[in-house]
Amino acid sequence: MEFPKSYIKTLSIVSIIFGVVLVVVTSIFFDYDEDFWGNITVELHGALFDILIFGLLLYWLLSRNETARNDENARKKIESYLNKKNLSNLNKSDLVSQIKIAAGDAQVLTNIHFNHDLSHLSFQGLVFVECDFDSLCDLSNTDLSGAVFKSCRFLGALWPSSGPMPIMESCIFRECDLSQCSTSEDQASAFEHASFFKCNFTPELYNMLDNYDSIKEK
């Protein structure tokens, strides 16, 4: 069972306040001798020691749970990456055919690792879910108008700096990772008419997109 940190903090504050109030009230309304207060001091030291031990144990348990969650998330990401469909051995003609088959009538591409030339192709209105676009992928003059990217990763430069930019009119990026996307200021203008919701960026790309008012949900 996981205890919320706010709950632990509240419990600690309440315990301290209760202890202070108890000491103040008893000292005002009851006449105790020195032996009593000496015993109280001993008990308080014991209680503080118990609280310290309990606090350290609780902190260790919470830290262990947090580490376990991080390890599990990392494992899932690695498994997701390893299980992605790799189409890199296909030529462009076969690639287009396979993409159409994979997208189906729903026009959704899921869990595909793109690492090849997609230049001058059209993906209008397609939905990409948990796909990877690595530095070998070339999106020069690729038509992505109306396309939607959900939980996708973009790694490295997605098209040559000297090449034509992809068309991203009304393109939507939702919860995507662009923190490893290498993009110059000129290239970033390709995203001017796109919309980003809860995505990760490099600081440079974030500033450029923020200037275009493309980041809709931060």
QUIGI-V348524 format. One line per field, one symbol per residue. ss: DSSP state (2 for helix, 1 for strand, 0 for the rest). phi: phi as a letter, one per 30 degrees, with the letter a starting at -180 (. if undefined). psi: psi as a letter, one per 30 degrees, with the letter a starting at -180 (. if undefined). A space follows every 50 residues. Layout:
BEGIN
ss=???
phi=???
psi=???
END
This chain:
BEGIN
ss=00002222222222222222222222222000022222222222222222 22222222222222222222222222222222001100000222222222 22200001110111001000010000111001100001000010000111 00111100000000001000011100111110002222222000111001 102222222220001110
phi=.ccdddddddddddddddddddddddddcbccdddddddddddddddddd dddddddddddddddddddddddddddddddddddccddcdddddddddd dddiddhbcbhcccbbdcdiccbeidccbhccbcdddccehddceidbcc hccbcidcaedcddddcbdidbcbhcccdcdcbddddddddeccbbbhcc bdeddeddddddiddcbc
psi=kkkkeeeeeeeeeeeeeeeeeeeeeefefkjkleeeeeeeeeeeeeeeee eeeeeeeeeeeeeeeeeeeeeeeeeeeeeeefgkkjgffkleeeeeeeee eeeaffhkkkhkjkhajgkglkhkglkkkhlkjaffkjgkgkjgkglkkk hlkjkakflkfflklljhkgkkkjhljgfgkjkleeefffgeglkkjhlk lleeeeeeeeefhfjfj.
END
